Amino acid sequence: MIAEMPGEKPQISYDDFAKLDMRIGTVVAAELVPDTDKLIRCSVSFGELGKRTIVSGIAEWKSPSDLIGKQFPYVVNLAPRIIRGIASEGMILAVRAKDGILLLNPDGEAEPGAKIS
């Protein structure tokens, strides 16, 4: 039996986890969302899957220039969500840290759109 960690969400089956489509994306453009303090709109390339607009609440810790040209993991099969009038077509994966957030990235160049397994 695995011990439960504080704040842990309920256990899910592997089949539930397998429903997530997580891929590496390369940020090709990023800008602050007007009239907000926390939101950045990114254009993210997923290679042959095309580009997507993804809005993230990370501007308190990262600037748009910190993101451009870098690769990050994203969940790409979430239903689009309208955030401040912008359709966000995915979610960046990040770690909550004591002083904010830490963005995850591959330790080498990955093909945009590569599946995360």
C-alpha positions in Angstrom: 0.0 0.0 0.0 1.3 3.4 -0.9 1.1 6.1 1.8 -1.0 9.1 1.0 0.9 12.4 0.7 -0.5 15.5 2.4 -2.9 17.3 0.0 -2.9 14.4 -2.4 -5.9 14.1 -4.8 -7.9 10.8 -4.9 -6.2 7.9 -6.7 -7.2 7.4 -10.3 -6.9 4.4 -12.6 -4.2 4.1 -15.2 -7.0 4.3 -17.8 -7.9 7.7 -16.5 -4.3 8.9 -16.6 -3.9 7.5 -20.1 -6.7 9.9 -21.3 -4.3 12.8 -20.9 -2.5 13.9 -24.0 0.7 15.5 -22.8 3.2 16.9 -25.3 6.2 19.1 -25.6 5.5 22.5 -27.2 7.9 25.3 -28.2 6.8 28.8 -27.4 7.1 30.9 -30.5 5.4 34.1 -29.2 4.3 35.4 -25.8 2.7 38.6 -24.5 1.0 39.8 -21.4 -2.8 39.8 -21.6 -3.9 43.4 -21.5 -5.5 44.6 -18.2 -4.3 41.6 -16.2 -1.4 41.1 -13.8 -1.1 37.4 -14.0 -1.8 36.2 -17.5 0.5 35.5 -20.4 -0.8 34.5 -23.9 1.5 32.2 -25.7 1.5 30.8 -29.3 2.9 27.3 -28.9 4.1 25.1 -31.7 3.4 21.4 -31.5 5.1 20.6 -34.8 2.9 18.7 -37.2 -0.1 19.2 -34.8 0.1 22.9 -35.5 0.2 26.0 -33.2 -2.1 26.6 -30.3 -2.9 29.6 -28.1 -2.4 28.8 -24.4 -3.1 31.3 -21.6 -1.2 30.8 -18.4 -1.4 32.5 -15.0 2.3 32.8 -14.6 3.1 36.5 -15.2 3.7 37.1 -11.5 6.9 34.9 -11.8 7.8 34.8 -15.5 7.9 37.4 -18.2 6.9 36.7 -21.8 10.6 37.0 -22.9 11.5 34.2 -20.4 9.3 31.8 -22.5 10.0 32.6 -26.1 12.0 29.8 -27.8 11.8 27.5 -24.8 10.1 24.1 -24.6 7.6 23.0 -21.9 5.2 20.2 -21.3 1.5 20.8 -22.0 -1.7 19.0 -21.6 -3.2 19.4 -25.1 -6.5 17.6 -24.9 -8.4 19.7 -22.4 -11.5 21.3 -23.7 -10.8 25.0 -24.7 -11.5 27.5 -21.9 -12.2 31.2 -22.5 -9.9 33.3 -20.3 -10.4 37.0 -20.5 -12.0 36.6 -24.0 -9.1 34.4 -25.3 -9.7 30.7 -26.1 -6.9 28.8 -24.3 -6.3 25.4 -26.0 -4.2 23.6 -23.4 -2.3 23.9 -20.1 1.3 24.3 -19.3 2.7 21.9 -16.6 4.4 23.6 -13.7 5.5 23.0 -10.1 4.2 25.1 -7.2 7.2 26.2 -5.1 7.6 28.2 -2.0 8.4 31.4 -3.9 6.0 30.9 -6.8 6.2 28.4 -9.7 8.9 26.5 -11.5 8.4 25.6 -15.1 9.4 22.1 -16.3 11.4 21.6 -19.4 13.3 18.8 -21.2 17.0 18.6 -20.5 17.7 18.6 -24.3 16.0 19.6 -27.5 12.8 17.7 -28.1 10.7 17.5 -31.3 7.8 19.9 -30.9 4.7 17.8 -30.4 6.6 14.8 -28.9 4.4 12.8 -26.6 5.2 12.7 -23.0 5.1 9.2 -21.5 
